[in-house]
Amino acid sequence: MVHFVGAGPGAPDLITLRGAKLLEEADVVIYAGSLVNPELLKRCKATCETHNSAYLTLEQVLAIIERAEAGNKATVRLHTGDTAVYSTIREQMDALEKMGIPYDITPGVSSFCAAAASAQAEYTLPGISQSVILTRMEGRTPVPEREKIASLASHGTSMVIFLSAGMLPALQRELLQGAYTADTPACIVYKASWPEEKVLPCTVGTLASVGQENAVGKTALILIGDFLNESFDRSCLYDPSFCTGFREKENAK
Ligand code: SAH
């Protein structure tokens, strides 16, 4: 059996209880070594066999899994953050299905959630934004034309940009083609939840220069939008003049 596990954003105590238990029980662990915190591997049994997938192809990963299955071993495939975004689990699941190998998925805390926590921010604010766009700049992996940042930026909503910290000047140009202005707040969050974390508030206009001045490396997210501003409307949910399924209006009592 193969368990795909979201490792969380980096801090070793931000893995789920279920993910931690699966790691403790695993006979074989294949971890995405470029981003997964190696501290997590301290949970593994002394006899556990570990492989860093940064050095492996998909075929080599599958060969390790096939061997483990033949020996009736439990395999954990550990991916950074959550497994549902930019994790490459789909191609592995499809291959496992063809090979007749069962698998399950344990989600993790995505870096986009950890980055908001580090920036002490909430993406969805009444009167400001009720949607979050998770996206990336085109790199070696193509992005469909209709999803180009310049086009998504036309919504002016909260945006989180993955895998693009090495392309900040181009990203800044694309953002400015949409509804954002040079004054729209932005924040670069480098290695959210790691000891070396950096939270760099800036604006769309200063994004590239702030990134360069702080020598922001690859493991960063770019947050964009007015949710990073001071002002917004308070929630309806906790407003005394609103009733909910659990609470009557205060003045109705
Ligand atoms: N599945 C992962 C994303 C993997 S793609 C998740 O849910 O977070 C790798 C990209 O994620 C990096 O290039 C970076 O943009 C972002 N990332 C991953 N961990 C991060 C962290 N701790 N802090 C900031 N960005 C991070």
Boltz pocket constraint, residues with backbone or C-beta under 6 A from the ligand:
constraints:
  - pocket:
      binder: B
      contacts: [[A, 9], [A, 10], [A, 35], [A, 79], [A, 80], [A, 81], [A, 82], [A, 83], [A, 84], [A, 85], [A, 86], [A, 87], [A, 109], [A, 110], [A, 111], [A, 112], [A, 114], [A, 115], [A, 161], [A, 162], [A, 163], [A, 164], [A, 165], [A, 189], [A, 190], [A, 191], [A, 192], [A, 193], [A, 194], [A, 218], [A, 219], [A, 220], [A, 221]]
      max_distance: 6.0
